């Protein structure tokens, strides 16, 4: 587990951008935290690291939004699937040679790949956030070691 204390929205995006620059095809990231914690802000930073040019916003009403960049970015908000056992073809995204970011991942835990990067954002003040990265698998362990420097 790796923890980072961020003091602004900009520093959160910068951390996410550093992660985004290191992502590879078929990487899956879970992004959890309370409402308003900064999940979409973090995803905007990831998108910068993936050279996405479009404005990134929450896919709350569409469940999945796709963006073009160095790799395709599949941004999911699965909050509305809380009491559903429906598989909307998650594997199709996980294996589509892009990067998949899943907000509210606890609602689809049974569909998640074993190798992934878990990200939890906790609001600790007006602009302050505690970001906890939990790597699942050697590749994500190495990625976390790289960005902590």
DOBA-295818 format. One record per residue (C-alpha): residue number from 1; residue in three letters; x, y negated, z. Coordinates in steps of 0.25 Angstrom, whole numbers. Each point is the difference from the previous one (the first is absolute). Layout:
% DOBA-295818
ATOM     i    aa      xx      yy      zz
ATOM   NUM   ALA       X       Y       Z
...
% end
This chain:
% DOBA-295818
ATOM     i    aa      xx      yy      zz
ATOM     1   UNK       0       0       0
ATOM     2   UNK       5     -14      -4
ATOM     3   UNK      -6     -13       6
ATOM     4   UNK       1     -14      -5
ATOM     5   UNK      -5     -13       6
ATOM     6   UNK      -4     -10     -10
ATOM     7   UNK      -3     -14       4
ATOM     8   UNK      -7      -5     -13
ATOM     9   UNK      -8       5     -12
ATOM    10   UNK      12      -3      -9
ATOM    11   UNK       9       9       9
ATOM    12   UNK     -10      11      -1
ATOM    13   UNK      -1      -2     -15
ATOM    14   UNK      16       0      -1
ATOM    15   UNK       1      13       8
ATOM    16   UNK     -11       7      -9
ATOM    17   UNK       8      -6     -13
ATOM    18   UNK      12       7       5
ATOM    19   UNK      -7      13       1
ATOM    20   UNK      -7      -2     -13
ATOM    21   UNK      14      -1      -7
ATOM    22   UNK       3      14       5
ATOM    23   UNK     -12       7      -4
ATOM    24   UNK      -1      11     -10
ATOM    25   UNK     -10       7      -9
ATOM    26   UNK     -10       8       8
ATOM    27   UNK       3      -7      14
ATOM    28   UNK     -12      -1       9
ATOM    29   UNK      -1     -10      11
ATOM    30   UNK     -11       0      11
ATOM    31   UNK      -3     -14       5
ATOM    32   UNK      -8      -1      13
ATOM    33   UNK      -3     -11      11
ATOM    34   UNK     -12      -7       5
ATOM    35   UNK      -8      -9      -9
ATOM    36   UNK       8     -13      -3
ATOM    37   UNK      13       6       4
ATOM    38   UNK       7      -3     -13
ATOM    39   UNK      -2      13      -9
ATOM    40   UNK      -3      -8     -13
ATOM    41   UNK      11     -10       3
ATOM    42   UNK      10      12       2
ATOM    43   UNK      -6       6     -13
ATOM    44   UNK       3     -13      -7
ATOM    45   UNK      15       1       4
ATOM    46   UNK       0      14      -5
ATOM    47   UNK      -5      -5     -13
ATOM    48   UNK      11     -10      -1
ATOM    49   UNK      10      11       2
ATOM    50   UNK      -6       7     -11
ATOM    51   UNK       0     -12     -10
ATOM    52   UNK     -15      -1       0
ATOM    53   UNK      -4     -13      -6
ATOM    54   UNK     -15       0       3
ATOM    55   UNK      -6      -5      12
ATOM    56   UNK      -3      11      10
ATOM    57   UNK     -12       0       9
ATOM    58   UNK      -8      10       8
ATOM    59   UNK      -7      11      -8
ATOM    60   UNK     -11       1      11
ATOM    61   UNK     -12       1      -9
ATOM    62   UNK       7       8     -11
ATOM    63   UNK       8      10       8
ATOM    64   UNK      12       0     -10
ATOM    65   UNK       7     -11      -7
ATOM    66   UNK      11       2     -10
ATOM    67   UNK      11     -10      -3
ATOM    68   UNK      11       1     -11
ATOM    69   UNK      15      -2       4
ATOM    70   UNK      13       7       0
ATOM    71   UNK      -9      12       4
ATOM    72   UNK     -15       0       1
ATOM    73   UNK      -6      -4      13
ATOM    74   UNK     -12       7       5
ATOM    75   UNK      -6      -8      12
ATOM    76   UNK     -11       8       7
ATOM    77   UNK      -9      -5      11
ATOM    78   UNK      -7      13       5
ATOM    79   UNK      -8      -7      12
ATOM    80   UNK     -13       3      -7
ATOM    81   UNK       3      15       0
ATOM    82   UNK       0       1      15
ATOM    83   UNK     -11      10       1
ATOM    84   UNK       2       6     -13
ATOM    85   UNK       7      13      -4
ATOM    86   UNK       1      -4     -14
ATOM    87   UNK      13       2      -8
ATOM    88   UNK       0     -11     -10
ATOM    89   UNK      11       6      -7
ATOM    90   UNK      11      -5       9
ATOM    91   UNK      11      10      -6
ATOM    92   UNK      -3      -6     -13
ATOM    93   UNK       6     -13       5
ATOM    94   UNK      11       6       9
ATOM    95   UNK       5       7     -13
ATOM    96   UNK      -2     -11     -10
ATOM    97   UNK      15      -5       0
ATOM    98   UNK      -4     -12       8
ATOM    99   UNK       0      -5      14
ATOM   100   UNK     -13       2       9
ATOM   101   UNK      -3      -8      12
ATOM   102   UNK     -11       4       8
ATOM   103   UNK      -7      -9      10
ATOM   104   UNK      -8       7      12
ATOM   105   UNK       7      13      -4
ATOM   106   UNK      -5       7      13
ATOM   107   UNK     -13       2      -7
ATOM   108   UNK       6       9     -11
ATOM   109   UNK      11       6       9
ATOM   110   UNK      -3      14      -6
ATOM   111   UNK       3      -5     -14
ATOM   112   UNK      13      -6       3
ATOM   113   UNK      13       6      -5
ATOM   114   UNK      10       5      10
ATOM   115   UNK      11     -10      -5
ATOM   116   UNK      -4     -14       2
ATOM   117   UNK       3     -13       7
ATOM   118   UNK      -9      -4      11
ATOM   119   UNK      -1     -15       3
ATOM   120   UNK      -8      -5      12
ATOM   121   UNK      -1     -15       2
ATOM   122   UNK      -4      -6      13
ATOM   123   UNK      -4     -14       2
ATOM   124   UNK       8      -6      13
ATOM   125   UNK      -3     -15      -2
ATOM   126   UNK      -5     -10      -9
ATOM   127   UNK      10       3     -11
ATOM   128   UNK       8      11       7
ATOM   129   UNK      -1      14      -4
ATOM   130   UNK       7      13       5
ATOM   131   UNK       2       9     -12
ATOM   132   UNK       3      15       2
ATOM   133   UNK       5       9     -11
ATOM   134   UNK      -1      15       2
ATOM   135   UNK       7       8     -11
ATOM   136   UNK      -5      14      -3
ATOM   137   UNK      11       7      -8
ATOM   138   UNK      15      -3      -2
ATOM   139   UNK      -2     -10     -12
ATOM   140   UNK      -8      -9       9
ATOM   141   UNK       9       2      11
ATOM   142   UNK      11      -5      -9
ATOM   143   UNK      -8     -12      -5
ATOM   144   UNK      -3      -5      14
ATOM   145   UNK      15       1       4
ATOM   146   UNK       3      -8     -12
ATOM   147   UNK     -10     -11       3
ATOM   148   UNK       3      -1      14
ATOM   149   UNK      14      -6      -3
% end
